[in-house]
Amino acid sequence: MVDKENFLYPRGRYYGQVKPENLVFNANLQEFAQRISYICNLETSGKIPPEQAYEQIKDLWKNLKRSKQELGIGENPFQTDDGKSE
């Protein structure tokens, strides 16, 4: 039987620069996008009110932003794997 988590939250393959922080952020970004999709669909179908959808999306955005900051994504975009600047 298919794992429920894999079915509900599928993961795409990562093609960027392979570094642990990039892989973690990519996973967080994919989860963010999937959850946003669910929230939008629930709001569109009238299952949750727009205000609740907005608050949930705002919370997800704050979590994603905090994840980016904690992982140091984008702080030095010109640094290579060996620590030298291009």
Secondary structure as UniProt FT lines:
FT   HELIX           4..8
FT   HELIX           20..44
FT   TURN            45..46
FT   HELIX           50..71
FT   TURN            72..74
FT   TURN            77..78
FT   TURN            81..82
//
